[in-house]
Amino acid sequence: MELTSLSAISPLDGRYRAKVEDVSRYFSEYALIRYRFIAELRYFHFFVTKILKKKVSKRTFQQWIDGFDENEAEKIKGFEKTTHHDVKAVEYYIREKLRSKGLGYTEYVHFGLTSEDVNSIAYGLSLSESRDRLVIPAIREVISSLVQLAEKTATSPMLARTHGQPAVPTTVGKECVVFAVRVGDECTMLRQLPVEAKITGAVGNYNAHLVGFPDMDWMGFCDEVVSSFGLTPNHFTTQILPADASIRIFQSMELINSILIGLCQDMWRYIGEGYFILETKENEVGSSTMPQKVNPIDFENAEGNLGIANALFSHFITKLPISRLQRDLSDSTVKRSIGSAVAYSMLGYLSCVQGLKKVSVHTTRCDEDLSHHWEVVSEGIQTLLRTAGDPHAYETVKRFFRGKSPDEEEVKEFIETGHFSEEIKKRLLSLTPFTYIGLSEKIVQMGIRKLQKEGLV
């Protein structure tokens, strides 16, 4: 079958292609070939100008990079049919291109390098550029959507639950801003993490470099070349670059995804409780048989896709730190799936944003639930009694409230018939499930200011 959205094996290239198409710019086969081409060409330019001290037009090479397209990538694939080696194919392509333009020094293309030198730069560029241009902007959209909802609902009281049981009241906005700040804190970490690369040779010792040009400061040269890509040089390598720096990025994304899975599960529950109303669209269908259904599908889709992403990240985190001796090839296949993990993450972020934009607070339902759970002010009652010097406050309140759900009148009767001072009674009677929300509003404002200061909203 011809590859189409209907015949694609992966939903990333089928059902979801339009939503994650931008990821292919950084992680497709074409993207990997292009990044390898950039790595080889820039290294060659540095080598000729810094080591051979010859003049070669940087502008010409940049034009080649700017003009590199799928047709050029196909030419490299043509070389690969002969070499059966994807990186060597890039080297031969560059050599032929140099000869066709009448440029020399072709013998120095890929000089001293091993394939993993080129790959470390290529994968480093794909990871750093996709993080900065796709992932972080998408995460910021989730944060912004949470902040917008938090601002609207900063003072909207809602029954909170611990262990699934009615606890004390909170506000919708405060619960939203907690997720926003958690994601924001980790997003700040994510964008600061370095992405490493290396050009240390076959087993990481600069063997070929040194024998070819023994008087050259190869470590300094490595620093200059790798840094020119915006990557961090690593001199402590075998044939492969240790994956530790990349793994920290995977761990950071995995944590962000896990936080958002928690958000999706809470939103799913709140929608089920009726605390949120989902926007409806006239021609949409929620069930093939139940016409009334409006389902929280965006949060369910986000949870599923973020879970797939984290399954991949988890494998990367456990697999990629390990290499048999100085090199084995088992990491190469695994690295080709990094783009899938990023794409599933992007689907999750997009679905989170869509879901958050579709919900509005059902204040009547929230108030109704609070009015049926006056036991949630028991914490406040026993706390006030403690401040009045009652050493048995907790036990007294526990006897009346535990395992029960007294209504407003019963709670007021408990207070009015208690042996409390009139001042304490007055303060106790002011406690309601609608007003016992602590510093919720202030926490919302503080969280938003924090995110604004970090440039996330």
KEPA-85694 format. One record per atom (N, C-alpha, C, O): x, y, z negated; residue in one letter. Coordinates in steps of 0.02 Angstrom, whole numbers, plus 50000, padded with zeros to 5 digits. Each point is the difference from the previous one (the first is absolute). Example, Ala and Ser with C-alpha at 12.3 -4.5 7.8 and 13.67 -1.06 7.14 Angstrom:
<nodes>
506604971649610A499555005950000A500455006050000A500524999949967A499305005450069S500425005949997S499615005549963S500255005549992S
</nodes>
This chain:
<nodes>
500424994050000M499585006050000M500435006350000M500545000249969M499235004750065E500345006549999E499905003249932E499474999549970E501065003850006L499965003249934L499555006150003L500155004950033L499304994749932T499535005649993T499795000449927T500224996049959T499375009050024S499755000649932S499594993949980S499914998649940S499824997750109L499614994149985L500424993749995L499814995349966L500765004550069S500404993950000S500595000249952S500334994949990S499805010949980A500575000649954A499934995349941A499454999349973A501104997550008I499984995549942I499945004049936I499604998249956I500785007150038S499995004149939S499475005450007S499955003250052S499664998049895P499525005550003P500335006850005P499695004950020P500954995449963L500375006350006L500055002150074L499985005950016L500084989250027D500045001350072D499334999150035D499945000850061D499554997449901G499344999050028G499505004849969G499955005850021G499684991849931R499465003849970R500225006949974R499645004950007R500964995349963Y500225006249967Y500515004050040Y500295004849975Y499824993350087R500535003050040R499955007650001R500515003549991R498914999250021A499925007250006A500185003649935A500225005850001A499674990849943K500135003249935K500735000049980K500225004349962K500164990950063V500704999449979V500485000550059V500584998049994V499195004650062E500425000350059E500655003849988E500514998350028E499465006949931D500605004049987D500564995949967D500595001750008D499234993049957V500514995949967V500464996850052V500594998849986V499154999850073S500414996850052S500585004450023S500494997450027S499465009149961R500565004450018R500624998649958R500555001850019R499344994949925Y500554999049952Y500194992649992Y500554998549979Y498994996950036F500124993049984F499884995050056F500084994049989F499735008250069S499904995350056S500674997650027S500535002449981S499444992850064E500604997750034E500325005850038E500615000750000E498985003350033Y500265005850035Y500355004749951Y500545002550014Y499144998849928A500305004549951A500684997549976A500475003949994A499574989549993L500634997249976L500555000750053L500565001749984L499274997050079I500495000750055I500225007350005I500595001450007I498935003249988R500175007150006R500465002249943R500495003650011R499354994249928Y500435001949943Y500704997050007Y500495003249981Y499554990750045R500664997150012R500395003950052R500605001249993R499065000950059F500305004150052F500275006549971F500565002050015F499045001349943I500215006249968I500614998849956I500485003950001I499504990749960A500564998449956A500654998950039A500525002849983A499444993150069E500604998550040E500265006350035E500615001250001E498945002850027L500225005750040L500315005449956L500525002950018L499174998449925R500285005249955R500664997749971R500475004049993R499574989649989Y500644997449975Y500545000850053Y500565002149985Y499274996250076F500485000650055F500245007350008F500595001250010F498945003549985H500195007050006H500475002149944H500495003450012H499364994649926F500445001549944F500684996950012F500525003249988F499504990650035F500624996550009F500445003550051F500605001249989F499115000550067V500395003150054V500255006949979V500585001750014V499005002249953T500195006849983T500445000449937T500455004249997T499424991649954K500365000449937K500644995849998K500505001949969K499484992550064I500574995449997I500445000550063I500615000649995I499074999250063L500395000750061L500165007350017L500435001450041L499225003149925K500105007350009K499875002150073K500345004350027K499164992650003K499825001650068K499345003950000K499594999549954K500315004350098K499395003950007K499474996050038K500114997950057K499335001149910V499434996850032V499385004149984V499915002149943V499694999150107S499425004449991S499484996949953S499694994950016S500225008249927K499484997849954K499315001250030K499534996249988K500425009250051R499365001750030R499774994650049R499414998350004R501074998950033T499844994750048T499704994049963T499504997250021T500835001049924F499774994249961F499315001449970F499584995649997F500325010449981Q499355001849970Q499454999750054Q499434998149985Q500755003750075Q499514999550055Q499834992750013Q499424998450015Q501074997249980W499864992950008W499524997649946W499544996150013W500585006249926I499564998049944I499305002750011I499514996449991I500455009950027D499345003150010D499624996750058D499394999749999D500984998050051G499684996950058G499904992549995G499764996850046G500425000449896F499944992749992F499264998249993F499665002649956F500104993050087D499304998049999D499954992450008D500504996549996D498905001150014E499894992850004E500344997050062E500214994249999E499855009750054N500354997550060N500744998649985N500284995150022N500025009549939E500704999049980E500074994149953E500474996150005E499045003149951A500014994349954A499954993550038A500324995049982A499295005050071E499944994050041E500674998250033E500154994150010E500245010950007K500664998750029K500444996349949K500374995450017K499585006849920I500394996649947I499754992949992I500404995449991I498955003650011K499734993249996K500254995850058K500094993949994K500035009350063G500294996450056G500704997449985G500174994350017G500245009949951F500674997849979F499954994249949F500404995450000F499095005049958E499934995049947E499864993050030E500184995049970E499505004850088K499874993550032K500654996450016K500034993950002K500505010150009T500654997050015T500404998949936T500294994649991T499725010449966T500414999549939T499694995549947T500364997149959T498985002450041H499644996749945H500205003049933H500014996549949H500145009850052H500205003749939H499735007150007H500225003750045H499334998249912D499655006450009D500455006149990D499915004950036D500564994949917V500435005849989V500535000550055V500165005550023V500124988849998K500505000150054K499695002850064K500345003250039K499014995549970A499655002550059A500005007750001A500065003050053A499875000049889V500025007449995V500695002550019V500075005050036V500454991549940E500695002050017E500114999850075E500285004750028E499524990050005Y500104999350072Y499605005350038Y500235002650051Y499184998949925Y499595005250032Y500355006749997Y500015003750050Y500284998049893I500355006449993I500625000150044I500155005250031I500214989349972R500604999850042R499835001250074R500335003850035R499134993049987E499805000950069E499785007250013E500135002950052E499525000049899K499765006850006K500595004950004K499995004750040K500524994149920L500605004250002L500344999550069L500205005050029L499874988849996R500334999150065R499605003350056R500285002950046R499054996449950S499585002850053S500035007750001S499875003050052S500305000049892K500055007349996K500725002450008K500145006049995K500324989350019G500705001850010G500365001949936G500495003650001G499264994049943L500315001449935L500444994149980L499864994350017L500675007149946G500484994949982G499934997549929G499485000949967G501064995850010Y500064997449932Y499494994549985Y499824999049942Y499954997550109T499494994949989T500254994449954T499604996649968T501065002450030E500284994749957E499905001549926E500094995549958E499745010750026Y499925001949930Y499265000049977Y499865001749943Y499694996450101V499314999149979V499974994249951V500264994650015V499445006449927H499924994849949H500674998149969H500074994549972H500435010050032F500674998349976F500004999049924F499775004349963F500484989950016G500074998549929G499354998149965G500004998249941G499455002350094L499354998849968L499794992750003L500224996250043L499365002049910T499634993850004T499275001850011T499795005749989T499834989550033S499295001450014S499655003149941S499575004450008S500604993349932E499665002649941E500175007249984E499635003249963E500934999450063D500135007149993D499475003950039D499715004849974D500174993050086V499505003350042V499304999149970V499615004849997V500254989149982N499344998649971N499885004049936N499445002249988N501074998649971S499905003649937S499805007350014S499585002849964S500725000150087I499805006950019I499304999950031I499595004349984I500284990950059A499354999750034A499434999049951A499515003750001A500564991549954Y499474998849951Y499975005749949Y499475001849975Y501115001150010G500015005849955G499605005850028G499635003349964G500474998050101L499635005450033L499254998550002L499595004549988L500234989350028S499294998450004S499675000649932S499435002449995S500934995649952L499715000449933L499965007149975L499485002149973L501055001850036S500005006949975S499525004450038S499645004049971S500354995250096E499565004350040E499274998249990E499575004449996E500274989250000S499304998149988S499785002149931S499425002149991S501014997449960R499835002349932R499845007450001R499485002149973R500965002050057D499925007249997D499445002650045D499665004949983D500234991850074R499535002750049R499314996749998R499515003050021R500464990949953L499364996549998L499764998549929L499455002049981L500964994449982V499784997249936V499855005549949V499465000249972V501025004250016I499905005249950I499435004750018I499595001649957I500355000750106P499415004150017P499344996349987P499525003049978P500464990550037A499394996149988A499854999449926A499425000649979A501094998349981I499904999749927I499775006749973I499575000349956I500705005050071R499795006749978R499265001350017R499665003549963R500104993750092E499295000650017E499574996649947E499475002549981E500764991749995V499634996549947V499995004449936V499485000849969V501115001950014I500045004249941I499555006150006I499645001749953I500375001550105S499575005950012S499264998349993S499625003849972S500194990450054S499304998049995S499804998749928S499455001849979S501004995249982L499874999049929L499955006649963L499575000949957L500875003750060V500005006649967V499355003750016V499715003149956V500084996750106Q499375003450019Q499414997349960Q499575003849977Q500414989650016L499464996949961L500075001849926L499505001249966L501124998950009A500125001649930A499785007249984A499705001349947A500465003350098E499805007049989E499245000849995E499755003749959E499894992750084K499275000550001K499694996949938K499455002049979K500884993249991T499694996049947T500395000449934T499944995549959T500445009850033A500425000649940A499604999949936A500254997749948A499145004750054T499595000449939T499394995350005T499555000549958T500434995150090S499444995350008S500094994149954S500424995750013S499185003949932P500114994649952P499804993350028P499554999450041P500814995549937M499884993250024M500184995149944M500485001149964M499144993750031L500154994949951L500654996450020L500054997450055L500425002449900A500624996350012A499924993049971A499604998849955A500794996650072R499974993149976R500714997449987R500455000950041R499634995849903T500614996349986T499804992749988T499504998749966T500884996750062H499814992849999H499324999050032H499654995149985H500155009650059G499364999550033G499415002249958G499434999950023G500715002149914Q499465001949954Q499985007549993Q500515003450008Q498904999549976P499955007249989P500505002349947P500034997249945P500365007850073A500525002649954A499805007049977A499495000749965A500885004350052V499815007049986V499945003650067V500284997750050V499375007849951P499905003550065P500655002850028P500485001549963P499534999150101T500545003350036T499665004550052T499405001149996T500995001550051T499695003550057T500254996750064T500544997050002T499065003550050V500184997150064V500665003050024V500434996550024V499635010149969G500605003450023G500634997849966G500534999350031G499414999549904K500604997849963K500234993150024K500604998950006K498934996650007E500194993450025E500325000550069E500474996350015E499285008250027C500295001050066C500715002849996C500444997850036C499665007149920V500655003349997V500544995449972V500595000750016V499214994549942V500494995149975V500294996150059V500614999250004V498974998550041F500264996450059F500415004650044F500514997950027F499275008349981A500365004750043A500715001349973A500485000050039A499585000949896V500655001449970V500454993850003V500595000550014V499124993749972R500404993850003R500294999050070R500594998550008R498995002250043V500234999350069V500505005550016V500514998950033V499345007249944G500445005750014G500694999149970G500505001650032G499534996049906D500654998949968D500434995150039D500605001050010D499084993550013E500394995150037E500165002450071E500524998150028E499045006050000C500145002850066C500615004649997C500415000150046C499655003649900T500595004349990T500634995749997T500515001950029T499454992449937M500574995449997M500164997350070M500574999650020M498904998450015L500094996950066L500365004650049L500464997850035L499355008549966R500315004550049R500715002049982R500365002950041R499854995649896Q500685001649979Q500484994150008Q500615000949994Q499134993250018L500434994150004L500455000250061L499765001550055L500884997149937P500455000150058P499894993950044P499804994749976P500345006050088V499994994450047V500724999150024V500315004750025V499954989349967E500714998850013E500124997150070E499554997350032E501085003349989A500244996750061A500754998949993A500325002749954A499964993350091K500724998649995K500294998950070K499644998150046K501015003149961I500374998250061I500674997049979I500535002150024I499434992949931T500604997349968T500284993950035T500504997249977T499195000650078G500294994550039G499754993149981G499514999349964G500854995750061A499764993050001A499874997149931A499524996249992A500915005449959V499874997649932V500045005749949V500064998949940V499925007450085G499965005749956G500675002949979G500025004049953G500534994250081N500665002349980N500345004750049N500575001949990N499085000150063Y500285004250053Y500604996650034Y500465003450022Y499534989949982N500584996350027N500185002350070N500575002050013N498954997750033A500135001850069A500165007450007A500425001950040A499245002249922H500125007250003H500745001549984H500345003750034H499884993149911L500675001549975L500554997450046L500505003450010L499404990750018V500524997350044V500045004050065V500535000550030V498905002349991G500005004050061G500315006849990G500375002450043G499485000849901F500255006849985F500195000249926F499625002449958F500984995150026P500204999249929P500085006549962P499984999949939P500105005650094D500115006449965D499355003849989D500015005649973D499434991650047M499375003549997M499684999249930M500044994649970M499665010750005D499614999749937D499314997250017D499525003850011D500444989749989W499384996950022W499415001049952W499435000550021W500724999749916M499465001149952M499715007050007M499405001149997M501055003750013G499775006850012G499615000650064G499505003650004G500734992850047F499654999950064F499304997049992F499515002550027F500464992049936C499364996749987C499525004849966C499415000550018C500845003149932D499585004849964D499715005250048D499415001749997D501025000850047E499785005250046E499494997550050E499495003350013E500634990750015V499554997350051V499324998449969V499485002150025V500524994149920V499374997949970V499615006049974V499395000350008V500955004449962S499665005949974S499685004250055S499505003449989S500794996350071S499735003850056S499294997750019S499635003750031S500204990149950F499334997450013F499515001649943F499424998250003F500835005349945G499585001249942G499964994149954G499564999649957G500914995650051L500014994049959L500595000349951L500455004150008L499544991549943T500524999949949T500494994350014T499794994350004T500855007250004P500494994850015P500124995449940P500015002149943P500094991550073N500174995049948N500624996350023N500014997050053N500525003349905H500634996750016H500054993049970H500454996250016H499085002149940F500044993749964F499524995050032F499444998949976F500794998050078T499574995750041T500374993650018T500614999649992T499024995650031T500294994350036T499895001550074T500075005850020T499784989150020Q499825001750069Q499345003950001Q499895004250044Q499694994349908I499365003549998I500005005449946I500374999549951I499235005550059L499895005149950L499554997149946L499474997450015L500745002949921P499544997849948P499335003650006P499985006150012P499494990249979A499335002850011A499735003849939A499425002049999A501004999149951D499765002749937D499655006750008D499475001149970D500825003450069A499695006650008A499324999550035A499535003349980A500434992550071S499364999050034S499494996949953S499415001750001S500834993749958I499544996649953I499705004949951I499424999349980I500965005750000R499715005049955R499435003750033R499515001949967R500544999250098I499455003150037I499404995350003I499435002149990I500704991550023F499454995150001F499674999549931F499394999649995F501025000649952Q499724999749933Q499575006149985Q499474999449969Q500765006350054S499625006249988S499334999850038S499495001749972S500534996150090M499374999450038M499554994749970M499395000949999M500904993749978E499604994849969E499655002749938E499414998449988E500935005649972L499705002949940L499435004850018L499464999749971L500675004650078I499475004550023I499404996150024I499435001749984I500694993050054N499454996050025N499624996649943N499384999650001N500984998149948S499674996849943S499575005049962S499454998349978S500805007850013I499615005149967I499355001350039I499475000749971I500594999650095L499415001350042L499534994150001L499395000950008L500874993049986I499554994249993I499595000849937I499404998550000I500925003849946G499635001249938G499465005350010G499454999349974G500725006050062L499505005250016L499414997050038L499435001249983L500724994950069C499474997050041C499544995549958C499395000150008C500914996049948Q499594995649958Q499575004049952Q499424998149988Q500845007349984D499605004249955D499445003450038D499435000349977D500735002450082M499495003350040M499454995150020M499415001849999M500794992250018W499524994850017W499524998849942W499394999450009W500895000349930R499594998949941R499555006049986R499414999249985R500875006950020Y499595006049988Y499435000650050Y499455002149982Y500694996250080I499475000150051I499464994849982I499415001350006I500824992949973G499534994849979G499585002149940G499424998149995G500875005849960E499645002549941E499535005850019E499585002049960E500505000550100G499585005650021G500275006849982G499655005050007G500974995349968Y500295006449981Y500175004250062Y500015006249997Y500124990450059F500145003550063F499484998150052F499764994350002F500065010550039I499564998850057I500435000150062I500425004450010I499474990650033L500374999750064L499625003750055L499394999350007L500985004550031E499715003450058E499744994850049E500324994950013E499095006550015T499734995550050T500005003250069T499935006150008T500164989650043K499965002450069K499444996150035K499924994049990K499705009650049E499364997450026E500054993350035E499594995649989E500915003550053N500034994050041N500434994549970N500074994650029N500225006649912E500414994949968E499564994749967E499445001349979E500834992650017V499654994449969V500424997249944V500604999050007V499084999849935G500364997449942G499944992549992G500394996949963G499135000050071S499904992849995S499614997750061S499575003650026S500584990349996S499644997350057S499294998049982S499584998850044S500275000849890T499344997749979T499675004649949T499394999949992T501015004049972M499735004349946M500055007350021M500535003049994M498934999950031P500035006850029P500205005449951P500235005350021P499684993549914Q500125005349951Q500745001049984Q500185004949968Q500254990550053K500694999849976K500415005950027K500005001450059K500375001949894V500535004750017V500614997749960V500025000849939V500454996250094N500554996649966N500635004349994N500135004350042N500264994549906P500635003749990P500564997150043P500534998249974P499355001450091I500454996350043I500695003250006I500504996450009I499545010249986D500665003350006D500464997949943D500594998650011D499145001249929F500414997949943F500164992650003F500544997949978F499004998150048E500144992850008E500534998950054E500454996049991E499495007650065N500524999550052N500685002249975N500504996850014N499505008749948A500645002549973A500314994849954A500604998750004A499004998549952E500264995049953E500304994150038E500544997649983E499105000050068G500254994350038G500655001550037G500474996049998G499555009750036N500605001650040N500595001749956N500574998150016N499325005349929L500545001449954L500274993649968L500594999449985L498964995850005G500224993549973G500444996350049G500504997049980G499325003150084I500434996850051I500685003450003I500524996750002I499485010049997A500635003750000A500434998049941A500614999050008A499095000549933N500404998349941N500254992950001N500534998549973N499094997050059A500254993150007A500655000050042A500474996449984A499545007650069L500605000550041L500565003549962L500574997650000L499275008049967F500525003449961F500304995449947F500605000149989F498974996049980S500244995449948S500504995050029S500504998349968S499364999350092H500474995350032H500655003550017H500544997349990H499425008850037F500615003850016F500425000849937F500614999250002F499075002549943I500355001549938I500374993949972I500545000749972I499174993450038T500334994049974T500474996850051T500484996749981T499385004350083K500414996850052K500625004050019K500554997250004K499375009350008L500535003850032L500625001349957L500535001450028L499444998249905P500635000949962P500484994150007P500585000549980P499194994050049I500394993850001I500264998650071I499625000150048I501034998749957S500304997950062S500524994649985S500405000649954S499584994150085R500494994749990R500695002550021R500115001850058R500354998349894L500695002450011L499985007050032L499635004349978L500774996750074Q500045006850029Q499445001550049Q499895005850018Q499744988950005R499485001450049R499604993750015R500294994750012R499065005949987D499584995050033D499435003750034D499875005849985D499804990850060L499535003550045L499284999949974L499555002650034L500344994549907S499304999249978S499675006749984S499395000549997S501025004749992D499705006649986D499755003450063D499555004249997D500744994050060S499855003650062S499264999350019S499685004950019S500064989049977T499304998950016T499555003749952T499495002850019T500704997249917V499595003249949V499965007550011V499475003049993V501095000150025K500015007350010K499535002250056K499755005649999K500134990050049R499555001950055R499275000849977R499595002550037R500274995449902S499325000849974S499925006049954S499475001149971S501065002850021I499955006149959I499455004550027I499615002949962I500364997750103G499495004350030G499304997749984G499555004149993G500354989450001S499334997449982S499815002349930S499435002049988S501044997649966A499865002249932A499835007549998A499545002149964A500835001850074V499865007250004V499315001250031V499625004149976V500234992250078A499375001050035A499404998149955A499515003649999A500544990849965Y499464998149955Y499925005249944Y499455001449978Y501115001449999S499975005349950S499645006150028S499575002949967S500604998950094M499685005850032M499254998950007M499615004749989M500184989350029L499294998450004L499675001049932L499445002649995L500914995249952G499745000849933G499915007349981G499495001949971G501025002150044Y499965007249983Y499435003450038Y499635004049971Y500304994350092L499475002950041L499324998149972L499555004349996L500364989549986S499354997749973S499855003349933S499435001749985S501094999349973C499905003549937C499745007050011C499525002249967C500785001450080V499795006850015V499285000050026V499595004149978V500264991450067Q499324999650027Q499494998649945Q499475003049998Q500704992449957G499554998349946G499895005749953G499435001349979G501105002250002L499955005649953L499595005850029L499655003549964L500394997350101K499625005450032K499264998450007K499595004450012K500234989249980K499304998050007K499624999849934K499394999250001K500955001649943V499664999349936V499825006749969V500365005050009V499104995149955S499805005749959S499724997349935S499734994549997S500345009349949V499804997749935V499245000149993V499685004950018V500064989749957H499284999649985H499915002149927H499984995849955H499985010750033T500005002649932T499414997449959T500064998849940T499375000350093T499424997449964T500134993149972T499834998549943T500484997350098R500154993149979R500535000149945R499944996249951R500575008050055C500515000549948C499695002249934C500144997149947C499435008050056D499685002649939D499544994749969D499964999349939D499704997250104E499544994749976E500384994649962E499784997849947E500795000250080D500404994949967D500265002549933D500004996349951D500235009950048L500255002849937L499455000349948L500124998749941L499285003250080S499455000749953S499804993449968S499684999949947S500504994550085H499834993449974H500564997149957H499944994449975H500605009550015H500574997349963H500265005249949H500565002550005H499014998949947W500215004749948W500534997049954W500315003649961W499794989950043E500524997049959E500705002650018E500474999249961E499595003950098V500665002350021V500255006049961V500585001950005V498995001249955V500235005649958V500234997549932V500195004149957V499784989450031S500194997349934S500735001649983S500165001249942S500274998950108E500705001849988E500045007049972E500365001249951E499275003550079G500015007049977G499715000649930G500255003949959G499234992350027I499695000349933I500484997749946I500105003549950I500214990750061Q500454997549948Q500625004449993Q500295000549946Q499915002650109T500585004549997T499845006349959T500405002149958T499015000750053L499805005949960L499924998349926L500195003949957L499554990250029L499934998049930L500684999049967L500095001549941L500394996250097R500684999449973R500285006949982R500325000949949R499565003950096T500255006749986T499675003149938T500275004549969T499144992950014A499655002449940A500234996349937A499765001349945A500724994150064G500294996649942G499684993449983G500134997349946G499454999950098D499674993649986D500474994350017D500134998950059D500124997449892P500474994550014P499664993950030P500344995550025P499005004349973H499634994250026H499625001850064H499524996650019H500695008850013A499635002650058A499934994750055A499454999050026A501094997749991Y499984995250055Y499524994349984Y499594998150042Y500454999249898E499584994449981E499265002049997E499574996150020E500305010049956T499315002349997T499695000550069T499444997750012T500925005250034V499755000950068V499964993250036V499544998850039V500954996949947K500004993450032K499374996049981K499714996850044K500095003549893R499414996349978R499385002150038R499564996050014R500405010450002F499405002550035F500024998850075F499494998550030F501105002150000F500045000150074F500224993550032F499784998550056F500644997449912R500334994550036R499494994950026R499594997449963R500475001450102G499564995250033G499305002450011G499564996250019G500335010349969K499335002850008K500035005750051K500535002550017K498884999650005S499965005750045S499435004549977S499485000450032S500645003149912P499475004449973P499865005850047P500445002350036P498945000149963D499835005750042D500155006549963D500245000049943D499605005550090E500165006649972E499685001149932E500325002549954E499054995750040E499655001149937E500294995949943E500065002449944E500134991550070E500294995749948E500685002749977E500164999749941E500235002950106V500645002849981V499905006349957V500355001049950V499185003250070K499865006049961K499754998349930K500195003349951K499404991550044E499764997949934E500574997549957E500035001549940E500444994750091F500584997649963F500405005949971F500234999849943F499855005350097I500385005949978I499625003849946I500295001749948I499074999550063E499615004249954E499894996649933E499925003549949E500064989950049T499894996549936T500654998149966T499994997249945T500565004250087G500644998349971G500205004849945G499755005649996G500694992149961H500235004249945H500595004350023H500574999249978H499275005450068F500515004450029F499825007249982F499425001649988F501095002750012S499875007149989S499615002850058S500004997250055S499665008549933E499615003150053E500445002250058E499794999650058E500815002749926E500475002150053E500194994250044E500035000650061E500124993549908I500184994050038I499414997650040I500074997950058I499335002349912K499404997950037K499905004250062K499834997550054K500285009049938K499925004550057K500484998250056K499814999950059K500804998749922R500494998250051R499864993150031R500104999050060R499664996449899L499834993450025L499425000350050L500014996650051L499495007549932L499415000650044L500165003350067L499624999450048L500955004149954S500205003250063S500324995150049S500095001550059S500074992549916L500314995050043L499474996650042L499504997449974L500595002650092T499564996450045T500424996550053T500575001950012T499154993050020P500384996750054P500165004850058P500444998450041P499225007249963F500105004750055F500535005349985F500285003050045F499864998049890T500495005249981T500644997149970T500505003649994T499494990149988Y500594996949968Y500494997750055Y500114994150010Y500185010950024I500454998550057I500715002549989I500405000050046I499755002249893G500685001949984G500285005450045G499675005050014G500944994050009L500355005050042L499994997950074L500455001650038L499024994949981S499974997550069S500115005450051S500414999250046S499245006349948E500055005450049E500715002850002E500275001450054E500024999549888K500685002749997K500504995250032K500475002150034K499434991449956I500444995050029I499965000250077I500504999350034I498895001749991V499915000650073V500405006050026V500364999450049V499565006249919Q500355006150022Q500754999149996Q500375002150044Q499864994849901M500724999049991M500274995350054M500555001150026M499084993649990G500224995350051G500045003250068G500484998750038G499045005549978I500005003450066I500595004850004I500335000350052I499815003349895R500585004650000R500654996150009R500455002250036R499594992149932K500604995850007K500104997850072K500565000450027K498924997450004L500044997850071L500155005850046L500374999250049L499365006649936Q500155006050040Q500735001949993Q500325001950049Q499944997749891K500705001749988K500474995450037K500535002150022K499274991649985E500414995150036E499895000250075E500314996150037E499265008549986G499885000850071G499614994350031G500064998850060G499534997849900L499624994350026L499295001950020L499674996150036L500105009549943V499345002650022V500065007450016V499515003250019V
</nodes>
